[in-house]
Amino acid sequence: MHIVNILLPDFLLILFGSVLFRVTNWGNEFWAGMEKIIYYVLFPALLFYSTARSPINFAATGQFLQVAIAACVAGILLGWLAKPLFKTAGPMIFESGVQTAFRFNSYIALAIASRLGGDEGTSLMGLVIGFAVPLCNMAAVHALVKDKGGLLLELLKNPLLMATMGGVVFNLLGLHLPDIASAFLSRLGNASIALGLIMVGAGLRLTGLHAAKGIASYFLFVKLFAVPVITYALGLWMDLSPLHLQIVVMFAALPTASSAYVLAARMGGNAPFVAFLISAGTLISMATLPLWLALLQ
């Protein structure tokens, strides 16, 4: 029942978002605007607030972060292994889809972390996001384009990365948020989780898989099973604390980021194929995430 209480409200918000998108006629501009305010305002507020106010002990979190980065590297390497393993007929299948083997949905990540560990869990997941976003973005862009001159600028413009790094610096300098600022950021952060999960549901699309079923299945297997298994084994080997192990394995088991579709579309990739992988992975994760959480209890 504990596992149901942790995950079911978040899954219901995702399903609610899917239904809401299909029964309303609010138009693409409404949903695009909602996505922007969550991505550029609400989630950065949550990340800054959680990392700025929670104690950060890098001596204690060093191994935790190492396992999280190892999870990303494992996903990248296993994703690239698909290139010699599969022959694809469609255009930009591998280049577009490989990012779904290692990118992660930050909305679901922070919702689960908050339920598992409160402010401490959110802060830990925020640190993981801060370190994992540059690595995963570089690997995703590397697969899609050859000209990477603008990659550093793209990373510097990433609001989730900047908010996390800003919060960490603020924390390490020993600064404290005034009560008014703390309450303001807290309210923005609280709004971000529910709205973010609703947007995940609104973005579900199960069309776009006309071919390449083998490589699609492989990417889903890597993201939702292989990488979490590797992460769990590493976490046990490095003797992580129960909360650290829970957070890092749930991070590894997350479905792919919704923004993977945007990246594929913007860089001339196979966007419909990526949209299918994101949606299928999100739906399958509703079964796999409870299994991983049950293992970690």
C-alpha positions as CSV (number, residue, x, y, z in Angstrom):
1,M,0.0,0.0,0.0
2,H,2.9,2.3,0.8
3,I,4.2,1.9,-2.8
4,V,0.7,2.6,-4.2
5,N,0.4,5.8,-2.0
6,I,3.8,7.0,-3.3
7,L,3.3,6.5,-7.1
8,L,-0.4,6.3,-7.8
9,P,-1.2,10.0,-7.3
10,D,1.6,10.9,-9.8
11,F,0.4,8.4,-12.3
12,L,-3.2,9.6,-11.9
13,L,-2.0,13.2,-12.7
14,I,-0.3,11.9,-15.9
15,L,-3.5,10.1,-17.0
16,F,-5.5,13.1,-16.0
17,G,-3.3,15.3,-18.3
18,S,-3.8,12.9,-21.2
19,V,-7.6,12.9,-20.7
20,L,-7.7,16.7,-20.3
21,F,-5.7,17.3,-23.5
22,R,-8.1,15.1,-25.4
23,V,-11.5,16.4,-24.0
24,T,-10.7,20.1,-24.1
25,N,-10.3,22.4,-27.0
26,W,-7.8,24.8,-25.5
27,G,-5.5,24.8,-28.5
28,N,-1.7,24.1,-29.0
29,E,-0.8,27.6,-27.9
30,F,-2.3,27.0,-24.4
31,W,-0.3,23.8,-23.9
32,A,2.9,25.3,-25.3
33,G,2.5,28.2,-23.0
34,M,2.0,25.9,-20.0
35,E,5.0,23.9,-20.9
36,K,7.1,27.1,-21.1
37,I,6.0,28.4,-17.7
38,I,6.7,25.1,-16.0
39,Y,10.1,24.6,-17.7
40,Y,11.4,28.2,-17.5
41,V,9.8,29.4,-14.2
42,L,8.2,26.8,-11.9
43,F,10.7,23.9,-12.1
44,P,13.7,26.2,-11.8
45,A,12.1,27.7,-8.7
46,L,11.7,24.3,-7.2
47,L,15.3,23.2,-8.0
48,F,16.8,26.5,-6.7
49,Y,14.7,26.4,-3.5
50,S,15.4,22.8,-2.7
51,T,19.2,22.9,-3.3
52,A,19.6,26.4,-1.7
53,R,18.1,25.4,1.6
54,S,18.9,21.7,2.1
55,P,22.3,20.9,3.7
56,I,24.8,19.6,1.1
57,N,27.5,17.2,2.2
58,F,29.6,16.3,-0.8
59,A,31.6,13.8,1.2
60,A,28.4,11.9,1.9
61,T,26.9,12.4,-1.6
62,G,30.0,11.8,-3.6
63,Q,29.4,8.1,-4.1
64,F,25.8,8.7,-4.7
65,L,26.6,11.2,-7.6
66,Q,29.2,8.8,-9.0
67,V,26.5,6.0,-9.3
68,A,24.1,8.5,-10.9
69,I,26.7,9.5,-13.5
70,A,27.6,5.9,-14.1
71,A,23.9,5.2,-14.8
72,C,23.9,7.9,-17.5
73,V,27.1,6.6,-19.0
74,A,25.7,3.1,-19.0
75,G,22.6,4.3,-20.9
76,I,24.7,6.2,-23.4
77,L,27.0,3.2,-24.1
78,L,24.2,0.7,-24.3
79,G,22.2,3.1,-26.5
80,W,25.1,3.4,-29.0
81,L,25.4,-0.4,-29.1
82,A,22.2,-0.3,-31.0
83,K,23.9,1.1,-34.1
84,P,25.9,-2.1,-35.0
85,L,23.1,-4.4,-33.7
86,F,20.2,-3.0,-35.8
87,K,19.7,-2.1,-39.4
88,T,17.0,0.5,-39.7
89,A,15.1,1.4,-42.8
90,G,13.6,4.8,-41.7
91,P,15.4,8.1,-41.8
92,M,17.3,9.3,-38.7
93,I,16.0,6.3,-36.6
94,F,19.1,5.6,-34.6
95,E,20.3,9.2,-34.3
96,S,16.9,10.4,-33.0
97,G,16.0,7.4,-30.8
98,V,19.3,6.8,-29.1
99,Q,18.7,9.7,-26.7
100,T,15.7,7.9,-25.3
101,A,18.1,5.2,-23.8
102,F,19.6,7.7,-21.4
103,R,17.6,11.0,-21.1
104,F,15.2,11.2,-18.2
105,N,11.9,13.0,-17.3
106,S,12.7,15.6,-14.7
107,Y,9.0,16.2,-13.9
108,I,8.5,12.6,-12.8
109,A,12.0,12.5,-11.2
110,L,11.2,15.4,-8.8
111,A,7.7,14.2,-8.0
112,I,9.0,10.8,-6.9
113,A,12.0,12.3,-5.0
114,S,9.7,14.6,-3.1
115,R,7.5,11.7,-2.1
116,L,10.4,9.5,-1.1
117,G,12.5,12.0,0.8
118,G,10.7,15.3,1.1
119,D,13.0,18.3,0.8
120,E,16.1,16.1,1.2
121,G,15.0,13.8,-1.6
122,T,14.2,16.8,-3.9
123,S,17.6,18.3,-3.2
124,L,19.3,15.0,-4.0
125,M,17.4,14.6,-7.2
126,G,18.2,18.2,-8.0
127,L,21.9,17.5,-7.7
128,V,21.6,14.5,-9.9
129,I,19.8,16.6,-12.5
130,G,22.4,19.3,-12.3
131,F,25.2,16.8,-13.1
132,A,23.3,14.6,-15.5
133,V,21.7,17.3,-17.7
134,P,25.0,18.4,-19.4
135,L,26.2,14.9,-19.9
136,C,22.9,13.6,-21.4
137,N,22.3,16.7,-23.5
138,M,25.8,16.5,-25.0
139,A,25.3,12.9,-25.9
140,A,21.9,13.5,-27.4
141,V,23.1,16.5,-29.5
142,H,26.2,14.5,-30.6
143,A,24.0,11.8,-32.1
144,L,21.9,14.3,-34.1
145,V,24.3,16.9,-35.4
146,K,28.0,17.2,-36.4
147,D,28.3,20.9,-35.7
148,K,28.5,21.2,-31.9
149,G,29.7,24.7,-31.7
150,G,26.6,25.9,-30.0
151,L,26.4,23.1,-27.4
152,L,28.0,25.1,-24.6
153,L,25.5,28.0,-25.2
154,E,22.6,25.5,-25.1
155,L,23.8,24.2,-21.8
156,L,24.2,27.7,-20.3
157,K,20.6,28.5,-21.4
158,N,19.2,25.4,-19.7
159,P,17.0,26.7,-16.9
160,L,17.1,23.4,-14.9
161,L,20.9,23.3,-14.9
162,M,21.3,27.0,-14.1
163,A,18.8,26.8,-11.2
164,T,20.5,23.8,-9.7
165,M,24.0,25.2,-9.9
166,G,22.7,28.5,-8.6
167,G,21.1,26.8,-5.6
168,V,24.2,24.8,-4.9
169,V,26.5,27.9,-5.0
170,F,24.0,29.8,-2.8
171,N,24.0,27.0,-0.3
172,L,27.8,26.6,-0.2
173,L,28.3,30.3,0.4
174,G,26.2,29.9,3.6
175,L,23.5,32.3,2.4
176,H,19.9,32.1,3.7
177,L,16.7,32.9,1.9
178,P,14.5,35.6,3.5
179,D,11.2,34.3,4.7
180,I,9.2,36.0,2.0
181,A,11.5,34.7,-0.8
182,S,11.4,31.2,0.7
183,A,7.6,31.2,0.8
184,F,7.3,32.6,-2.7
185,L,9.7,30.0,-4.2
186,S,8.0,27.2,-2.2
187,R,4.6,28.0,-3.7
188,L,6.1,28.1,-7.2
189,G,7.8,24.8,-6.6
190,N,4.6,23.2,-5.2
191,A,2.7,24.2,-8.4
192,S,5.5,22.8,-10.6
193,I,5.1,19.1,-9.7
194,A,1.4,18.7,-10.4
195,L,1.4,20.9,-13.6
196,G,4.6,19.1,-14.8
197,L,2.9,15.7,-14.5
198,I,-0.2,16.9,-16.2
199,M,1.9,18.1,-19.1
200,V,3.6,14.7,-19.3
201,G,0.2,13.2,-19.8
202,A,-0.8,15.8,-22.3
203,G,2.2,14.9,-24.4
204,L,1.5,11.2,-24.7
205,R,1.4,10.1,-28.4
206,L,1.3,6.4,-29.4
207,T,1.6,7.0,-33.2
208,G,4.8,7.2,-35.2
209,L,6.1,3.6,-35.0
210,H,5.8,2.4,-38.6
211,A,9.0,0.5,-38.7
212,A,12.1,-0.2,-36.6
213,K,10.2,-2.1,-33.9
214,G,13.3,-4.0,-32.9
215,I,15.4,-0.9,-32.1
216,A,12.5,0.7,-30.4
217,S,12.1,-2.3,-28.1
218,Y,15.8,-2.2,-27.4
219,F,15.9,1.5,-26.4
220,L,12.9,0.9,-24.1
221,F,14.6,-2.2,-22.6
222,V,17.8,-0.3,-21.9
223,K,16.1,2.7,-20.3
224,L,13.6,0.9,-18.1
225,F,15.4,-2.3,-17.2
226,A,19.1,-2.6,-18.1
227,V,20.2,0.8,-16.7
228,P,18.3,0.4,-13.4
229,V,19.8,-3.1,-12.9
230,I,23.3,-1.7,-13.4
231,T,22.6,1.2,-11.1
232,Y,21.1,-1.0,-8.4
233,A,24.1,-3.3,-8.5
234,L,26.5,-0.4,-8.3
235,G,24.6,1.2,-5.5
236,L,24.7,-2.0,-3.4
237,W,28.4,-2.4,-4.2
238,M,29.2,1.1,-3.1
239,D,27.0,0.6,0.1
240,L,24.8,3.6,-0.5
241,S,22.4,4.6,2.3
242,P,18.8,3.5,1.8
243,L,17.5,6.9,0.7
244,H,20.5,7.5,-1.7
245,L,19.9,4.0,-3.2
246,Q,16.2,4.7,-3.6
247,I,16.7,8.0,-5.3
248,V,19.5,6.9,-7.7
249,V,17.7,3.7,-8.8
250,M,14.4,5.5,-9.3
251,F,16.4,8.1,-11.3
252,A,17.9,5.4,-13.5
253,A,14.4,3.8,-14.0
254,L,12.7,7.0,-15.2
255,P,11.1,7.2,-18.6
256,T,12.6,9.5,-21.3
257,A,12.4,13.3,-21.2
258,S,9.5,14.8,-23.1
259,S,12.0,17.4,-24.5
260,A,13.7,14.6,-26.5
261,Y,10.9,15.1,-29.0
262,V,11.6,18.8,-29.2
263,L,15.3,18.2,-29.8
264,A,14.6,15.7,-32.5
265,A,12.2,18.0,-34.3
266,R,14.4,21.0,-34.0
267,M,17.5,19.2,-35.3
268,G,15.9,17.4,-38.3
269,G,15.5,14.1,-36.6
270,N,12.6,11.6,-36.7
271,A,10.3,13.3,-34.3
272,P,7.3,10.9,-34.6
273,F,9.5,8.0,-33.8
274,V,10.8,9.8,-30.7
275,A,7.3,10.8,-29.6
276,F,6.3,7.1,-29.7
277,L,9.3,6.1,-27.6
278,I,8.6,8.8,-25.0
279,S,4.9,7.9,-24.7
280,A,5.5,4.1,-24.7
281,G,8.2,4.4,-22.1
282,T,6.1,6.6,-19.9
283,L,3.2,4.2,-20.0
284,I,5.4,1.1,-19.4
285,S,7.1,2.9,-16.5
286,M,3.8,3.0,-14.7
287,A,4.3,-0.8,-14.3
288,T,8.1,-0.9,-13.9
289,L,8.6,2.0,-11.4
290,P,6.4,0.3,-8.7
291,L,8.5,-2.8,-9.2
292,W,11.7,-1.0,-8.7
293,L,10.3,0.8,-5.7
294,A,9.1,-2.5,-4.2
295,L,12.7,-3.9,-4.6
296,L,14.1,-0.9,-2.7
297,Q,11.7,-1.0,0.2
